[in-house]
Amino acid sequence: MAWTDLGLTLVARIFGAALMLEVARYLLVDPPGRDQRAYAAFSPRLDHGDGAIVKAQQALHRSAGRGDTTRSLAAEAGLEERTFLRRFQKVTGLTPTEYRQHIRIARAREPLERSNLTIDQIAWEVGYEDPGAFRKIFHKILGLTPGEYRQRFRVG
């Protein structure tokens, strides 16, 4: 949809923001600058070549981001904790905590789309004891609250 963003941006620069918004409404598209994070799936790279970190990533995915501590992940990788943290962030672009959060939020998307469970129940199922923390992290990662996500992507 980059062409619509370009077209609407040109309309805004030449004719002003009011006309751009009117054209966007007419075309039934969002104005430029909309956030695309909610559409992206979490698909971490496992082909980065660091076998020790791949073991830790696989452990995180097996446990669905629950119960793993940095110490246990470092042990799984066969590395000292500081070395593990440095290498993990270098190859994944995330800290182990952020990676764990991405796994949990990715797991929460399907029940938000397809079930009638409450947001608190979904938060609990994916490993959050505090639904408020779940909501905050969900918004940070996807740019929408769980309720907004459900409203936008609900199936059936």
Secondary structure, 3 states (H helix, E strand, C coil): CHHHHHHHHHHHHHHCHHHHHHHHHHHCCCCCCCCCHHHCCCCCCCCCCCHHHHHHHHHHHHCCCCCCCHHHHHHHHCCCHHHHHHHHHHHHCCCHHHHHHHHHHHHHHHHHHHCCCCHHHHHHHCCCCCHHHHHHHHHHHHCCCHHHHHHHHCCC
